[in-house]
Each structure stands twice: as C-alpha cells, then as structure tokens.
Amino acid sequence: MFMRDDVTYEFHHIGIPTHEVRDGERYSPQYRMYTSDSDCQLAHIQYHRFEADSPLHELMRTIPHSAFKVDDLDRAIDEQQVILGPYEPINGFRVAVIVDDGMPVELIQTALTDDVIWNRAVTGRQASLYTAELVD
C-alpha cells in the first residue's frame, strides 16, 4: 500500500491479455471481451481475450495492466489520461483505467470485500459488465 497526492493505493490484481481460450470464461457483450481467472494464490490474475472488433483501447487489449484499489477514484484520475470509465462493472465497484507512462492501470474504488468482488465477477450476479445493458 502507498499514498500519492493524498490518495491511498493498494494492489488488487493483474490483468493479462491473451488469445488463448480458457476454462470458465465470462463474456462481456459491451466490450466484446472474455474474462477468466487464474488459480494463482499469491496475486489474483485475470486473463482477458478480445474479439477483433472490441471497442476497448488498444493498450488494454495488448498490454498487461496492474489494478489498484484507491480511496478516492475521482482524485486519482484527476489530470490523468483516462481511457475507460469511470463506470461500475460490478455493483458497488467503480472503475477507471488510466495511462501511466504508456501503461494501462486500472483504478478501483469499492467498499466490497475481495470475496464479494470475485464472487460477483465469477457468477455474473450484480455484475453488469457481463450483460448487454452496460453503458459507460
């Protein structure tokens, strides 16, 4: 955990673009993206596989990203190059992706526990990211 510009940052997960079809993929029609989770115990890793016409920024589709929980998302993205969001892909889980020195970085503001977050992501319950109705 660290603090920068009066915002607290705590590591949350790593996102890795892949072309490999993986077991347990969840599909996001809005972003034409499949997401699956690794079994890694030390750091949560998500794999993202994109359809050719995915509207997400090229950096998100091609470069791994780190994700951090922040205590003030609006302050964390102030004066940053935002390439996605802010939006709420999971109820109670607000996200934006910025570019930091050419790298995509996901920033998350939430009061949800990790168990609740990952359960909603895997089951799709209260996770609009995996339904057609998501609008950012």
N, C-alpha and C positions, 0 to 999 in steps of 0.2 A: 504494500500500500504506500502511496506517496501523495503529496499535495503540490499542486501547481496553480498559481493565480487564484488562490482561495477555493479551489475545487479539489476534493479528495478522489483519487483514482485507485481502484482495486481490480487486479487482474480477474477476468471472468472466464474467457475461453479463447481458443484459436479456431479460425475458420479457414479451411483449405479447399481451393477449387480443385475439382477432379473431373476426369472424363469417364471414370470407372463407375459402372452401375453397382450399387451396394445394397445389401440387405437392409430392409427397414426404411427405405427412402420415403419421405413425405413430399408431396408436390405442392408448389405454390403457383396457381394459375396466373396470378397478377405479375409475378416476376419470371415465370416460366423457368423454374428452378426446382431441383430435387435436393433435399437435405437429409443426411443420415449422421448418426453419431458413432464415435469410436468407443472401444471398450477401455481406453486408456484410463488408468486410475489416478494419475498424478495431475493431469490437466485435461479439462474437458475439451474435446476436439469435435468439431462439426465438419463434415465434408459437404461441399456444395457442387452440384453438377447442373450445368446450364444448357438450356436449349439454344440453338443458334440464334434465335430471334429474341433472346432475353433482353429486356429494356434496361437492365442494371448497368451501371458504369463499367467500362472495360477493366478498371483496376480491381473492382470487386469480382469480376469473372475470371481474372488471370493471376492475381497475386494473393497469397495468404494474408489474412488480417488477424490482428490481435483485438480482443474486446475487453473493455474495462467498464466496471460499474462506476458511476460518478454520483456525487450527491447533489449536483445541480447541472442538468443537461444543458439548459439554456445558456448558462455561463460558460460551460465547457466548449460549446460550439460558437460562441460569440467571436466574430472576426476570423473564423476558420472557413476553409473551403468545404462546404457540405455537399456531398454527392448523393445522399439519400436521407430522407426524413426532414425533421423528426416525424416519427409515426409510431403506432402502437401495434406491433405484430402479434403480441400476446396481451390479453387484457391485464393491465397493471404493469406493463413492461414497455417503457418508452425508449426509443432508439433513434440514433442518427449515426451516419457514417461520414467521417471527415477524411481529408487527405493530409497526412503529416509527412513532409519531406518525400513526397511521391508514393507513400504507402497508405493503403486504406486502413483506417482504425475505427472500430465500432465502439460507440459510447452508449451506455445503458443507464437509465435511471429507473429504479424499481424498489419497492419495499418487500417484494416477494422473496421467499427463500429459494435457494437453488433447487431444492426438491420440487417445489411447486412449479418453478420455471420449466425444468426439464420434463416434468410430467405433462404439463400443458403442451409443450412442444411436441413430445412423442405421441400423445393421444389426439392432438388437434383440438381438444376441448379448450374453449376460451382462447383460441389462437386463430385470429382472423387471417394471419399470413397464409394459412392453408385452405382458405375459402376464396371464392371468386369475388366477394364483396369488398375486399380491402382497397382502400383509396388512400394515397398519401398526399 
